[in-house]
Amino acid sequence: MAFLPWRRARPKRRFAVARQTRAAPRVLARTAGFPNRRGGRRLTSFADSRTVPETMPKPRRARWWSRLVALSLGLVLALALAELVLRSWNPLAGRARYESYFEDSDRHRVDYAQAKARGLVVEPGLPRHRGTWAPGTVFYMCYRGGRRPYMDARGCARVDINSLGIRDRADLTWEKPPGTRRVVCIGDSFTFGWGVSAEVTWVRLVETILRGQSGLGDLHTVNCGAAGALYVDEYWWALRDRFGRLEPDVVLVSLCLNDVALMPNTVALESPDVVRRPHYPLRILQIADAVYSFRHRFDLDPAIDWGQLLLSIDPGDPFYAAKAETPDMFWPSGGPQEALRAMRGWCQTHSAKFGVVVWPLFQNLAAGEHYPFRTLHRVVEDFCAAEAIPFLDLLPTFLGQRAEDLWVDPSDLHGNEKAHALAAPALATFVARLLGGT
């Protein structure tokens, strides 16, 4: 192969000149990839060259502190710009990101006062002046940005109230057709199917499961949830005065934990603000604190027995007045226990089976999390065992699930279609045993 002088001579000339100048480090850096004059060896560092004097000046290094200052100034400017943007556009102001509301049959927003004024909600002389749905009412439960499979394009689930004033089939009558068996399901919003369509409620799913089993006959479930009865003693009054007319073969009473003890919040207990929240001068800190608090709002101290704490709330606590509730509604008063005994007695008199189900609150259920309300489950279970009342606790069914995966919406912690589908097999098995099936 012919010798190409620029392959070796050009770097060597540059190197020879560089040795005599203070620019040698920079030239070395530029020529480091060329062969040196020793032949064949590649110059990769100052130590690799035997031609560079040891006293040669070292290359100047970038000053780390200047870079740090520049980075800090850039960060400060970015934060200042973000603060200016957030002060001109406050994401915490205005409508919440998550929102639930109602629409009437004409798809107009309506609140409770408006619904009552228009006759969509009535108070037919029920105890505690409890309102209920007017027969034949149609409305929608809507969620801003709702995307559940059963929701329409507006994020809404349709609700149809039949002529009996309950969320069930339009052709349902008080009189039971010959040859049929009825399971009358009494409870609150978890039985009603708050936030979901009727087809995916556990009441309807249990019927589907049981109708596929032999030996149970022509079986129908009836959804009497949240129909003018929201507490255990009200379930008893509703069975005695209204739902008993359905001639049930089984009366299944579902309790949520806010039927057992006063909950400072409607559906689930959030971590209380023991210390007044600090005021942050910067909007960006306010938003960061709000996001952190929202994500960790259910982080309750595992060292505290929250169930026992709720059962021990003083009857004079202002939380009762804030929620328009009274101590006689809850377990410590003995009122719920008397109501359950009365319902069992009614069922014995009318040749019907009676069972009690307890639902957990959908929070802190995942593996590694501490579910804080086991005491509330236990007091109901112990009472039912002492009274020989068949009992089903759904807590084991949901343990291990991410609570967020069970919610209708972050604004509504009722069970979604997944929660109802998880509960249905256990409930169907329980009802089949009450009926004497397998």
N, C-alpha and C positions, 0 to 999 in steps of 0.2 A: 504494500500500500504506500502511495507517495506521501512524503512528509508535507504536512500543511503547516506552514510557519505560523499562521495566525492562531493555530490551536494552542501553541505553547509560548511562542515568542511574545505575543501581545500581553498575556497576563504577566510574563516575567518582566517586561519593560515597566509595566505599571507598578509591579511590586518593587522593582529597584528604585523607582522614583519615590515611592511611598515611604521607603525606609528613611529617607532623608528629610521628610516633612512631618509636621505635627498632624497631618491628615491621615497618617498611616492606619489608625484604627478603623476609620471609615472606609478606606480603600481595601483593607483586609476583609472587612465585612462584605464588600461588593465582590471580591475575587475569591471568596472562601470555597467556592465550588470548583475551581480550576486546579489542575495539577501544579505542584510546586516544582522548583528547579531541581529537587533531589530525584525527580523522576518517578512518576506513577502514584506517589502518595497524595491523598487529598487533604487540603488544608481545612481543618474543621474548627480549630480554636487557636488561640495564641500559643498554647503549650505545644501544639503540633508542629510549629515552625521553629527550626533551629537558626533561622536567619534574623529573627526579631529580637532585639536587645531586651534584657529583663527590665531595664529601666524605662522602657517605652511607656508613655502615658496610657492608662486604661480608658476604655470608652466611657463617655459620660452616660450615666444612667438617668432615666426619667425620674424626676422628683416625685415620690409617691404622695407626699403631702399636697402637692399642687393638684394632682389628680383627685385626691380626696376632697379638696376644697371645691373643685369644679363640680364634682358629683353632688356634694351637699347643696351647693347653690342651685343646681338644676332641680334637685328634689324639693327644695323650699319653694322655688318658683312654680313647680307643678302643683304642689299642695295649695299655694296661694291662688292659683288659677282655679283649681277644683273648688275651693271655698267660695270664690266669687260666683262661680256657676251655681253652686248649691244655694247660695243666698238669694240669687235671682230666680231660681227654680227649685222650690222646696219639695222633694218627693214625699215628705211626710205629711204635707198638707193636701187638702181635697179628699177625694174618695179613696177608700182603702183599696189596696191591690186585690184583696179577697173580700167578697161581699155576698150576702144572701138576702133575698127579698122575695116577695110574692107578686104574682100577676093574676088578674081575674080571667074569666073565660074569653074576654075580648083582648087579652094580652096587654092590659094596662096595669101599671104598678098600683098596688093597693096595700095599705098597712092595716093593722088590727082594728083601729078605730074606724077607718073607712069601711072595712068589711062588716063590722058590727052595725054601722049606720045604714048600710045597704041591705041588711038582712042575711048576709052570707054566713055570719056567725050569730048564733042565738043563745039565749040563756033560758032554757025551759024549766026553770024552777029546780035545778039540780042543787045538791048540797054545796055550800061555799060559793054559791052563785057562779058555778063553773060554766063557761061557755062551751058550745060544741058546734059542729058543722050543721048548717041547715041542710035538710034532705034535698038531694038533687044538685048540690053545689059542685061546680067544676072550677078548679084553680090550678096554678102552677107554682111549684117551688123552684126558684131560680138562683143561679150562682154565677157571679160575674166571672167570665172566662171558663165556666164549667165545661168539662170535656168527658164526662163519664159516658160509656157506651149507650146507656138508656136515655140520655138527655137529648133534647132536640138541638137545632142549630143555635138557639138562644141560650143554651146552657140550662134548660128547665126540664123538670119531671112533672108530668101531668098527674093530677089527683082527681078522682071521680068519687063523690059521696053519693051513695044510693038512697033509695026512698026510706030506708030505715035509719039513715043518719050515720052510717059507718062506711068505711072504705072497703067495699066488697062488691060482689057481682050485682048487676042491676036487677036480675031476676030473683034475688034472694027474698024469701018470705019468712015471717015469724014462724009459721007452721012448718014442721019438718016433713018432707015427703016420705011416704011409706017405704021401708026398706033401705033408708039411708042412715048414715051415722055422722054425727057432727062433733067436731072438735072446736069449741069456742075459745078463742085466744084473747085474753084480756091483759092489758098492759098499757104502757105509755108510748112514747114516740118510737122506741125500739121495736115495738110490735106493729105500730102503724106503718113503719117503713119510711121514716122521715128522710126526705132527700132522694129517694129511689122510686122507681116505677113499681106498680103493684105486682107485675109479673116476676120481679126478682126479690120480693120480700120473702123472708123465711117462712111466713105463714103459707104462702102459695107453694113454695118449694117443698115443704113438708107434705102437703097434700099430694103433689106429684110423686114423691118417693113412696108414700104409703099406698097410693092407688095402684102402684106396680107390684105390690105384695099380695100374696094370696091369703085368704082367710079373714080379711078385714072388711069385706063388703064394699058397698058404695059409700065411700068416705068423703066428706067435705070439711075443710077447715074454714072458719069464719073469723075475719079480722075485726076485732072490737077494740083495737088499740087507739088510745088518745081520743076517745069519743065521749067527752064530758067526764072523764075519770083519769086522774093523773097520779094519785097516791093510793096506798094499799087499802085504806078504809074506803076510799071512793070506788075501788074495784069491787069491794063487797056490796056497796050500795047499788052499783050499776048491775051486778049479777042479780041481786034480789029484785030490783025494780024494773029492769029492762031486758038484759041479756038472757035471763032465765027463760024468757019467752021463746028463745030459739031451740029449746028442748035439747040441750047438749048431752052427748054421751061422755064427753071429757071436757072438763074446764081446766085450761092451762093458763096459769097466771105467771107472767114474766115480770121480774123485778129488775130495775136498774138500781145502781147503788145510791142514786139520789132519791130513791124511794125509801131507803133504809136510814140515811143520815143527811143532815143539812150539808149541801155543798155550796161553798162560797161562790162558785161559778156554776152555770147552768148544767153543763154536761160533764166537765172534767175539772179537777182541781189543779190550779197552776201554782207555781212557787210564789209564796207571798213576799212582798217587799218589806222585809223586816226593818231595813234602814231606808230613809228617804233617798230617792235616787238623786245623784249629784247633778248640778246644772253645769253643762259644758258650754264654754264661751264660743267654741267653734261648731259650726253646723255639721262638718264632716265627722266630728266626734259624737254628736248627737245621733247621727244616722248609724254609725258603727255600733253604738250602745243599743239602739233600738233593734238592729239586726241580731246582735248577740243575745239580747233578752228574749226575742221571739224564738230563736232556735233552742234556747235552753229554758223555756218557760215551764217545762214539766219536770225539771231536775229537782226532785224533792229529796231531802236529807234521809238516807236509808237508816240512820240511827233512830229516827222517830217513827213510832207506830201511828201512821196517819189515820188509819181506820179508827183506832181507839180515840185519837184526838178529836175526830169528827163526832164520835158518839158522846164525847164529854163536853161538847159546846154548851155553854150555860144557856138555859131557857130565855134569859133576858138579853142575850147577845143581839146587837143591832143587825146582824146578818139576817135574822128572821124577818124583821120589818123590811129590810132592803129587798128581799125576794118575795114579800107578801106571803110568807109561810109561817106556820105556828108549830110549836114543839110537839103537839099531839099528833102531828102527821108522821113522826119518825120513831124509830125503834126504841130509844130510851124511854119513851112515854108508855110503851106497852100497847099502843093503839094498833100498829100493824099486826102484832101477834094475835090480838083479839079478832081482827078482820080475817086473818087466815083461818083461824078456828071456825069462824062463822061460815066461811065459804066451804070448808070441809064438811061442816054439818049440813049445809044446804045440799051439797052433792050427795051425801049419804041418804038424805030424805028423798031426793029425786033420782036415785039409782044412777048416778053419774060418777065417773072417776075424777079425782082431783090431783093436780100436780103443780109444783112450784119450780120455776127456773130463775136463776140469777145470772145476769149478764155482767161482765167486767167493764170497767171504763177503758177506753181505747187509748192508753198511754203507758209507757214504760213496760211494754210486753216483750220486747226483743231479747234475744239471748245476751246475757251479760248485764241487762238492765234490772233494776229493782222495782218490782210492782208493789206499790205502797198501800194497797187497800185489802189485803188478805183478811184482815180482821173482820171487815164487813161481810165478806163471803162466809166466814166461819160462824158468825153469830146466827145467820139465817140457817145455815146447814145444821148447827147444833139444835136450834129450835125445831126444825122439821124432823130431825131424828127423834127428839124427845116426844113429839106429837104424832109420830108414825105417819108423816105426810111425805109422799114420794117427792124427791128433790133431785134437781140436776144443776150442777155448777158448770157454766160454760168457760170458766177461766182456763182450764187445761186445754180446751180447744184452741184458744187464741195465744197461749204462751209460745214464744218463739217468733211471732209475727211482728213486723215493723208496724207500729201503730199508724204511721202516716199512710201506709198502704191500705188501711181499713177505713179511712175517713171519706165521707162524701166530698168534703172540700176542706181546705185549711180554715175556712170560716165556720165549718159545721162538722163537729167530730162524731156525728152519728155514723152508723155503719153503712158502707157502700155495698155494691153488689157482691164484692169478694167476701165481706164480713157475713152477709146473709147466707152465701153459699157455703161458707165454712161451718156455720152453726146448724144448717138444715139437717145434715145426716145425724148428728147427735140428738137433735130435737125429735126427728122422726123415730129413732130407736126408742127414745123415752116414751113417746106417745104410743108406739106399738106395744110396749110392755104394759102401759096403763090399760090398753084395750084388751090385753090378754093374748096378743099376737107374739110372734117370735122376734 
